[in-house]
Amino acid sequence: MRGHGDSEKPDHGYRIERLSEDVHEFLVAKDLTGVIMAGHSMGCSVIWGYWEQYGGDRLSKLILVDQMPMITSNPAWSAKELENAGVIFDGKSLFETINGLAGPDGVKTTKGFITGMFTKQYSPDEVNWIVQENLKFPRDYAARLLFDHATNDWRDVIARINIPTLVVGGKANLVPWKSQIWIGSQIKGARTEIFEENEGGARFMFIENPEKFNRLVKEFNS
């Protein structure tokens, strides 16, 4: 995606809607159909933004890995709504995070955020590699995108998905695992798999336990 990794880093377009449009333009340009689209974390929001704009155009299946339907809480919500949405921010903590990311402590903020996404048994050297890859995305652009990402509520979009879907979450996780159960319950026929902590069930379960994750994806795609 724009801004990430070794991709070009224009000074605009750091919104979920634009990233979703980028994905659609790529599929159209390559004339790809019957696509199985997988997204992790914000990648799920990009898929939901795609579905909002284009529905199932060019898609056959979805794999949604570890993203809550809404990141930032509404003070008016009930305890059950908060649990289903999987919120981790309120208005104050959201602005503190994005300002920390965009400010002089952006690298420190990033390291703290990512380090907390792994189980204790995972190699610190591997975690540091992931941090360095993340830092290829300019911090001010990342903050801009995080704000947009954290203020989109996808619950109504999720409920309209009507193609085969695999939902994956983890028990030892930044993202509340019950929100993943809720997502699976909203999509008819969806399969939901929650990794336990001793299975590497944190934010990056596909890195900590690739054997199980790859087996699930292979079974789902067969």
N, C-alpha and C positions, 0 to 999 in steps of 0.2 A: 504494500500500500504506500501511497505517497508519504514521504517523510520518514518511513521506517527503513531500517537496515541500509542497504546500498541503493535504494530507490532515490529518484530525484526528490528534492526538497523545496518545492515552490513555497512562496510566502502566503499561500491562500489554500482554502479547501479543507481545513481541518475540522470537519463536521461529519457526523455519521452519515447523514444524507448524501454528502458528496462522495464519501468512500463507497457507499452502496452503489452510487451511480458509476463510479470508476469500475467496479466489479462487473456491472451490467455491460458497460462499454467494452470491456475486455472480452466477455463471452460473445458479444455480437461481432467484434472484430475478428475473433478466431473461429466464428461460426460453430460454437460448441453447443450441443444440446444433450439432454439426458444427464445433466451434470449432478454429481453427488457433492454437495457443498458442505464443508466442515469449517466451523469457526470455534476458536478458543477465546474466552474472556470477551474483550471488545469485539472480536470477530463475530460473536453471536449477534451483537447489536448491529453489526454491518449486515448480517444475514436478515435480521428482522427489518432493517431499513430497506433492504432489497425487496422483501416480501411486501412491505407497505406500498412500494412504488410499482413493482412489476409482478407481484404474485408469484406463481410457480413458473413463470416464463423461463425456459431452458433448463429447469431443474427437475430431478427425479427423486432425490432423497436429501435429507438434512442431518448433519451431526452437530449437535449443540453441546459444547464442552464448557461448563463452569462459568456461567454468567447469570447473575440475578436479573429479574425483569425490570427492576428499578433500583438505582443505587442510593438515592437520596430520599430521606423520609419526609412525609407530609405530617405535620403535627395533628391533623384531624383524623388520621387513620387509626383504626382499631388495632389491637395487638395481633389479631389474625391477619389483617391486611399487611402489617409490617413483616410478619413472618413469611407470608407468601411472596412478597416483593423481594425479600432478602436484603433489605437496606443495610448499609454500613456507614453512611454519612448522614448528618443533619446539615442545615444550611451553614452553620458556623464551621464545622469540621471540613466541609467541602471547600470553602474559600481558603481556610488555613492550608489545606493540602495543595491546591492549585497555585497559591501564592508561594508556598515553599518550593514547589516544583519549578516555577518560573523565575525564582529569585536566586540570590548568590549561593544558597544552600541546595540548589537543584540536584546536584550529584548525590549529596548526603541524603536528601529526601528519597531519591530513587533507590539508593542502596538499602535504606531502612525498609522501604515498602516491599521490595522484591525479596529481600532476605527472609522476611516473615511469611513468604508464600511456600516454603518448603518444610518438609518434616525434618526432624533433628538428625536423622541418619543420612541425609543426602550430603554429598561432598561439598565443602565450602568453596573449593576451587571451581567446581562446575557452576555453583551459584554465581560466583564472580564473573565467569564467562558470560552468563546470561545478563548480568548487570551491564557489562561492557557492550553487549549487542544492543541492549535497550538504549544506552546512551548515544547510539548513532542517530537517534531521533532528537533533534534540537529540543532542549527543555522547554523553551517558551511555546513552541508548536505543540509539544506534548501536553502542556498545561491547558492550552486552548482546546485541544481535542478532548481531554479528560472532562473539562467543564461541560461540553456538549454531551458527551457520553453519559455523564452522571445525572443529567437533567431530562433524559428521555424515559418515558414510561411506556414499556412495550407490552403490557399485559393484554390489551385489546388486540394487538397484532398477533401475539402468540396464539390466542384462541381461534384465529382464523386460518392457521396452518393446516393443510389437508393432504400432505404427502408424507410418506414414511419418514419417521424421525427417531434418531437415537439421542438421548439426553444423558450426559455423563457429569457426575459431581464427585465430591470427596468429603469425608467426615471431618478431617483435620484441616480446615480450610477457612480462608478469608471469606469466601462466599458461603453463606449459610446453606447447608445441604438440603434443608427442607424446601428452599425455594426451587431447587432442581426437581424435587418430587412434585411440586405444584406445576411447574412447566410441563412435565410429562403427563400430568393429569388433564391438562387443557388441550392436548393434541391427540385426537382419536387414534388409537393403535400404537402410540409411541412406546418405545422401550426405554426404561430409565435404569441406569446402573450407577450406584454410589460406591466408590472405593472406600474401604475402611482405612484407618490410619496406618495399620501395619501392612497395608497394600500400597503404601505411597500415596494415600488419598488426600493430598494437599492440592494446591493450585495447579501444579504441573504434573499430574498423575501420569500423563503420557510420556514424561521423561523419567520419572521415578519408577514406574512400572510399565515399561513399554510392551512387555510380553502380554500382559492382560489387556492393555489398551488396544494393541494391534489385533489381538484375537477378537475382541468385541467388534472392531471396525470391519474385520474380514467377514465375520459371521453376518453382520448387518448388511454388507454389500453383496453377499452371495445370493 
